[in-house]
Amino acid sequence: MKGVKKHFEEEASEFDNVILKLVPHYIQMIDALVLAIPFNNNDSINIIDLGCGTGYVSMNIKERFPNSKLTCLDFAENMIAQAKIRMNKYRNVNFILKDIRKFEFDKNYDAVVSSLALHHLETKNDKIKFYKKIFNALEPGGVFYNADIILGSNSTLHELYISKWKEFMAKNLPGEEIEDTWMAKHHKEDRPEVLLDQISWLKDIGFKEIDIVWKYYNFAVYGGTKPK
Ligand SMILES: C[S@@+](CC[C@H](N)C(=O)[O-])C[C@H]1O[C@@H](n2cnc3c(N)ncnc32)[C@H](O)[C@@H]1O
């Protein structure tokens, strides 16, 4: 995990440019994540963005819910610094510099969202434990949605997903950089899980109205509601 923090500290200034080259349809994926939050635009809801990075998700939340009270959490100082610049014009935004794994929720939230961060939790158990923690921190009727890299249900699908991912990256990046930099980092740092396993963990934890809102091969937006 030390390597993950170092990677994002170093990448912060380039992140917004790079992410568009690495993640297929990133803007559409984040749009789906933010559109899944089921409240009225004027509601003053409490929302937390876990692993907020440079704040692209947070910015979209504030554009859609201007009265929301938004918490942006990340453990990389340089990423948070970029997020602070981006979020400067919005009211009711606070920042927490913290490792997700050590984070105790400071209050109950109407929406917990995350993008491309929770796959860094190392094991299945770490993820299940953290999803439970999110469930406990939600208000009844609150929602959790995660946009993330995932695994397919078998090796044939996995190979297809990886080849489609590389095909996308190849439109923007030289083949050598894809393999030596990005796939190398992916193998070293990322711990994605089978999407349908994650869906069943959410079910077991007690989430309802679980759905996969958006999907493009090995990237998906999924989550559910804590019942009232
Ligand atoms: C790929 S970036 C995504 C940033 C942003 N959510 C987005 O979609 O543009 C992943 C972010 O998660 C953060 N992150 C990864 N593991 C974390 C952890 N254990 N605690 C807090 N932040 C973490 C990284 O620092 C980084 O900013």
The ligand as an ORCA input file, in Angstrom:
! r2SCAN-3c Opt
* xyz 0 1
  C      -7.129      6.249     -9.468
  S      -7.271      7.504     -8.258
  C      -8.971      7.980     -8.452
  C      -9.239      9.396     -8.002
  C     -10.684      9.855     -8.153
  N     -11.569      9.093     -7.320
  C     -11.123      9.791     -9.593
  O     -11.863      8.889     -9.981
  O     -10.699     10.669    -10.368
  C      -7.300      6.629     -6.732
  C      -7.215      7.524     -5.519
  O      -7.458      6.730     -4.349
  C      -6.513      7.109     -3.363
  N      -6.332      5.961     -2.457
  C      -5.924      4.715     -2.785
  N      -5.853      3.954     -1.674
  C      -6.226      4.745     -0.635
  C      -6.343      4.534      0.762
  N      -6.046      3.364      1.330
  N      -6.759      5.561      1.535
  C      -7.067      6.757      0.980
  N      -6.949      7.022     -0.329
  C      -6.537      6.024     -1.135
  C      -5.251      7.495     -4.123
  O      -4.413      8.335     -3.382
  C      -5.848      8.190     -5.342
  O      -5.998      9.569     -5.155
*
